[in-house]
Amino acid sequence: MIRTVEAVIDEQGNVRLLEPILTGTVLRALVTILDQPSFEASATALISESALAQDWDRPEEEDAWSHLQPVR
């Protein structure tokens, strides 16, 4: 079974998984290096949230997306 888990690589090249993996045996793994750390992408999203909220929180936006809301 192929499984993907998030990890970080420090400045010395040490890989640290962000969740425990209990396999009961020794397994092989492949590591894919991403262009930027995921926490930078999260920081960008958090920084832009307040600016985007001004547009998202308009009544017209609520009406436009209301069909995706659960029925009450």
KACOR-V404507 format. One record per residue. N is the residue number from 1. RES is the residue in three letters. PHI is phi in whole degrees, -180 to 180 (NA if undefined). PSI is psi in radians with two decimals (* if undefined). D_LAST is the distance of its C-alpha to the last C-alpha in Angstrom with 2 decimals. Layout:
# KACOR-V404507
n = [N,N]
res = [RES,RES]
phi = [PHI,PHI]
psi = [PSI,PSI]
d_last = [D_LAST,D_LAST]
This chain:
# KACOR-V404507
n = [1,2,3,4,5,6,7,8,9,10,11,12,13,14,15,16,17,18,19,20,21,22,23,24,25,26,27,28,29,30,31,32,33,34,35,36,37,38,39,40,41,42,43,44,45,46,47,48,49,50,51,52,53,54,55,56,57,58,59,60,61,62,63,64,65,66,67,68,69,70,71,72]
res = [MET,ILE,ARG,THR,VAL,GLU,ALA,VAL,ILE,ASP,GLU,GLN,GLY,ASN,VAL,ARG,LEU,LEU,GLU,PRO,ILE,LEU,THR,GLY,THR,VAL,LEU,ARG,ALA,LEU,VAL,THR,ILE,LEU,ASP,GLN,PRO,SER,PHE,GLU,ALA,SER,ALA,THR,ALA,LEU,ILE,SER,GLU,SER,ALA,LEU,ALA,GLN,ASP,TRP,ASP,ARG,PRO,GLU,GLU,GLU,ASP,ALA,TRP,SER,HIS,LEU,GLN,PRO,VAL,ARG]
phi = [NA,-94,-136,-110,-130,-81,-146,-124,-118,-81,-61,-88,90,-77,-96,-126,-72,-91,-148,-71,-123,-109,-105,79,-156,-82,-126,-87,-147,-113,-117,-105,-89,-89,-63,-138,-61,-64,-67,-69,-64,-65,-63,-62,-63,-66,-64,-84,-59,-66,-67,-71,-61,-58,-83,-66,-88,-81,-57,-63,-68,-59,-64,-64,-106,-61,-67,-95,-83,-64,-72,-99]
psi = [2.34,2.32,2.45,2.29,2.60,2.51,2.87,2.62,2.15,-3.14,-0.45,-0.01,0.15,2.29,2.26,2.07,2.51,0.03,2.62,2.52,1.99,1.86,-0.46,-0.05,2.97,2.29,2.77,2.77,2.67,2.50,2.20,2.19,2.15,2.72,-0.66,2.63,2.52,-0.51,-0.46,-0.71,-0.71,-0.70,-0.71,-0.75,-0.74,-0.70,-0.69,-0.18,-0.79,-0.66,-0.74,-0.53,-0.54,-0.65,-0.73,-0.58,0.30,2.59,-0.61,-0.65,-0.73,-0.77,-0.73,-0.57,0.10,-0.47,-0.23,-0.10,2.59,2.62,2.34,*]
d_last = [40.32,39.61,37.30,36.56,36.35,36.42,39.69,41.66,45.34,47.35,50.34,52.72,50.86,49.43,46.21,43.63,40.61,37.39,36.43,38.79,40.04,41.64,43.53,46.35,48.73,49.93,47.98,48.55,46.13,45.87,44.92,43.49,44.14,41.45,42.60,40.95,39.59,35.83,35.73,37.06,34.23,31.75,33.72,33.59,29.81,29.62,32.23,30.56,27.03,27.74,29.40,26.64,23.95,25.63,24.76,21.36,19.97,20.80,18.39,19.77,18.79,15.16,15.20,17.23,15.01,11.53,11.83,12.00,8.74,6.30,3.82,0.00]
